[in-house]
Amino acid sequence: MVNDSVLAIISSEMDSLKSLVIATRLTLSGVGLVHLGDMRRQESLELERGAGESLTNNGLKVICCIGRLRSLRITHCEKLGDHSLNYLQHLHRLETLELSCCDHHSNFTDEGARQLSKLSLKHLSLVGWENITDRGLYYISKIHSLERLNLRYAKHITDAGLESLQSLKNPRALELADCYAVSPKAKFRLKRATGAEVSVW
């Protein structure tokens, strides 16, 4: 279990730390979360399992004070919602983002995808966003810097949604897994239009 004291020690004694992975439950107060924001040299943060489950909208707001952050991975983030993703705009250097929801218990919708469209990401992974539709994929297509997209368990995505991705400027790999409403024909059209490696399964 990671509490205020543990983060205080990490932030004070490991001031050159660039990457941090927490895979256990967080029991933090507002003071404890500030320690994450104090880690100014940190470039990569991963909150897995218990840590992701513990993260709230206010917690994400504090994390977004880590100005040098280039990569952010949060799994099991069922407590986060669309509104909180607006805070990500403060991470001006962010290139890689993963937001995964366990057992498809996601609060994210197309509005969350609209918030993400304001970012300059290169790699985006959304797992368990079961409420996202073709409209959300349209918003994601506005991330013109996007090179890699991983979308899984988005059961409402259809061929029309894939057509939106044809407007991406420089895609390299587009992976849609367990998106059951997408046809093989749409996959081939997307691959032909973008030249990217496209996987739909």
C-alpha positions as CSV (number, residue, x, y, z in Angstrom):
1,M,0.0,0.0,0.0
2,V,1.3,3.4,-1.0
3,N,0.5,6.3,1.4
4,D,1.5,9.9,1.9
5,S,4.7,9.0,3.7
6,V,5.9,6.6,1.0
7,L,5.4,9.2,-1.8
8,A,7.2,11.8,0.4
9,I,10.2,9.6,0.7
10,I,10.2,8.8,-3.1
11,S,9.9,12.5,-4.1
12,S,12.6,13.7,-1.6
13,E,15.2,11.0,-1.9
14,M,14.8,10.1,-5.6
15,D,14.8,13.6,-7.1
16,S,16.3,12.4,-10.3
17,L,13.7,9.7,-10.9
18,K,12.3,9.7,-14.4
19,S,10.0,6.7,-14.3
20,L,7.6,5.4,-11.6
21,V,5.3,2.4,-11.6
22,I,2.8,1.9,-8.8
23,A,0.8,-1.3,-8.8
24,T,-0.7,-1.3,-5.4
25,R,-3.5,0.6,-3.7
26,L,-3.1,4.2,-3.0
27,T,-4.2,5.6,0.3
28,L,-3.4,9.3,-0.2
29,S,-4.7,12.6,1.1
30,G,-4.4,15.8,-0.9
31,V,-1.0,16.3,0.7
32,G,0.2,12.9,-0.5
33,L,-0.9,13.6,-4.1
34,V,1.1,16.8,-4.1
35,H,4.3,14.7,-3.8
36,L,3.6,13.3,-7.2
37,G,3.4,16.9,-8.5
38,D,6.7,17.7,-6.9
39,M,8.5,15.1,-9.0
40,R,9.5,17.6,-11.7
41,R,12.0,15.3,-13.5
42,Q,9.6,12.5,-13.9
43,E,8.8,11.6,-17.5
44,S,6.8,8.4,-17.2
45,L,4.1,7.4,-14.7
46,E,2.2,4.1,-14.6
47,L,-0.6,3.4,-12.2
48,E,-1.7,-0.2,-12.4
49,R,-4.3,-2.3,-10.6
50,G,-4.9,-1.0,-7.1
51,A,-3.3,2.3,-7.9
52,G,-5.5,2.9,-10.9
53,E,-8.6,1.8,-9.0
54,S,-7.8,4.4,-6.3
55,L,-7.3,7.3,-8.6
56,T,-10.1,9.9,-8.6
57,N,-10.8,12.9,-10.8
58,N,-9.1,15.2,-8.3
59,G,-6.1,12.9,-8.2
60,L,-5.6,13.1,-11.9
61,K,-5.8,16.8,-11.7
62,V,-2.8,16.8,-9.3
63,I,-0.9,14.3,-11.5
64,C,-1.3,16.7,-14.4
65,C,1.0,19.1,-12.6
66,I,3.9,16.9,-13.5
67,G,5.0,19.2,-16.4
68,R,7.7,17.0,-17.8
69,L,5.5,13.9,-18.1
70,R,5.7,12.3,-21.6
71,S,4.0,9.0,-20.9
72,L,1.0,8.2,-18.7
73,R,-0.5,4.8,-18.2
74,I,-3.5,4.2,-15.9
75,T,-5.3,0.9,-15.7
76,H,-8.5,-0.1,-13.9
77,C,-9.5,3.6,-13.9
78,E,-13.2,3.2,-13.2
79,K,-13.4,6.2,-11.0
80,L,-12.3,8.6,-13.7
81,G,-14.8,10.3,-16.1
82,D,-14.9,12.4,-19.2
83,H,-14.5,15.7,-17.3
84,S,-11.2,14.8,-15.7
85,L,-9.6,14.2,-19.1
86,N,-9.6,18.0,-19.6
87,Y,-6.8,18.2,-17.1
88,L,-4.5,16.4,-19.5
89,Q,-4.1,19.5,-21.5
90,H,-1.7,20.7,-18.8
91,L,0.7,18.0,-19.9
92,H,2.2,19.8,-22.8
93,R,4.9,17.1,-23.4
94,L,2.6,14.1,-23.2
95,E,3.1,11.8,-26.2
96,T,1.9,8.4,-24.9
97,L,-1.4,7.8,-23.1
98,E,-3.1,4.6,-22.0
99,L,-6.5,4.6,-20.2
100,S,-7.8,1.1,-19.5
101,C,-10.9,0.1,-17.7
102,C,-11.3,-3.4,-16.1
103,D,-14.3,-5.6,-17.1
104,H,-15.5,-2.7,-19.3
105,H,-16.7,-0.7,-16.3
106,S,-16.0,2.6,-18.0
107,N,-17.4,6.0,-17.4
108,F,-15.8,7.4,-20.5
109,T,-18.0,8.4,-23.5
110,D,-17.5,10.3,-26.8
111,E,-17.1,13.4,-24.7
112,G,-13.9,11.9,-23.2
113,A,-12.7,11.3,-26.7
114,R,-13.4,14.9,-27.5
115,Q,-11.2,16.0,-24.6
116,L,-8.4,13.7,-25.9
117,S,-8.6,15.3,-29.3
118,K,-7.1,18.5,-27.8
119,L,-3.8,16.7,-27.1
120,S,-0.8,16.2,-29.3
121,L,-0.3,12.5,-28.7
122,K,1.7,10.0,-30.7
123,H,0.5,6.8,-29.0
124,L,-3.0,6.3,-27.6
125,S,-4.4,3.1,-26.1
126,L,-8.1,3.0,-24.9
127,V,-9.1,-0.4,-23.5
128,G,-12.6,-1.1,-22.2
129,W,-14.2,2.2,-23.5
130,E,-17.4,0.3,-24.2
131,N,-19.5,3.5,-24.5
132,I,-17.5,5.1,-27.2
133,T,-19.2,5.3,-30.6
134,D,-18.2,6.4,-34.2
135,R,-18.6,10.0,-33.0
136,G,-15.8,9.4,-30.5
137,L,-13.6,7.9,-33.2
138,Y,-14.2,11.0,-35.2
139,Y,-12.8,13.1,-32.4
140,I,-9.8,10.8,-32.1
141,S,-9.1,11.3,-35.8
142,K,-8.5,15.0,-35.0
143,I,-5.3,14.0,-33.2
144,H,-3.2,14.6,-36.3
145,S,0.1,13.8,-34.5
146,L,-1.2,10.3,-33.7
147,E,1.0,7.4,-35.0
148,R,-0.4,4.5,-33.0
149,L,-3.9,3.7,-31.8
150,N,-5.0,0.7,-29.8
151,L,-8.7,0.5,-29.2
152,R,-10.2,-2.6,-27.5
153,Y,-13.7,-3.6,-26.5
154,A,-15.4,-0.7,-28.2
155,K,-18.5,-2.6,-29.3
156,H,-20.3,0.4,-30.8
157,I,-17.6,1.2,-33.3
158,T,-18.6,0.5,-36.9
159,D,-17.2,0.8,-40.4
160,A,-18.3,4.4,-40.5
161,G,-16.0,5.1,-37.5
162,L,-13.0,3.6,-39.3
163,E,-13.6,5.9,-42.2
164,S,-12.9,8.9,-39.9
165,L,-9.4,7.5,-39.2
166,Q,-8.5,8.0,-42.8
167,S,-7.9,11.7,-42.1
168,L,-4.9,10.9,-39.7
169,K,-1.8,12.5,-41.1
170,N,0.9,9.9,-40.3
171,P,-0.5,6.7,-38.8
172,R,1.8,3.7,-38.5
173,A,-0.2,1.2,-36.6
174,L,-4.0,1.1,-35.9
175,E,-5.3,-1.8,-33.8
176,L,-8.9,-2.4,-33.0
177,A,-9.5,-5.6,-31.0
178,D,-12.8,-7.0,-30.0
179,C,-14.7,-4.3,-32.0
180,Y,-17.2,-6.7,-33.3
181,A,-19.2,-4.4,-35.5
182,V,-16.3,-3.6,-37.8
183,S,-16.1,-5.5,-41.0
184,P,-13.0,-6.9,-42.8
185,K,-13.8,-4.6,-45.8
186,A,-13.5,-1.5,-43.6
187,K,-10.1,-2.7,-42.4
188,F,-8.8,-3.1,-46.0
189,R,-10.1,0.3,-47.0
190,L,-8.4,2.0,-44.0
191,K,-5.1,0.2,-44.7
192,R,-5.3,1.3,-48.4
193,A,-6.1,4.9,-47.5
194,T,-3.5,5.4,-44.8
195,G,-0.7,3.0,-45.6
196,A,-0.6,2.0,-41.9
197,E,-0.5,-1.4,-40.4
198,V,-4.1,-2.1,-39.6
199,S,-5.3,-4.9,-37.3
200,V,-9.0,-5.6,-36.7
201,W,-9.9,-8.7,-34.7
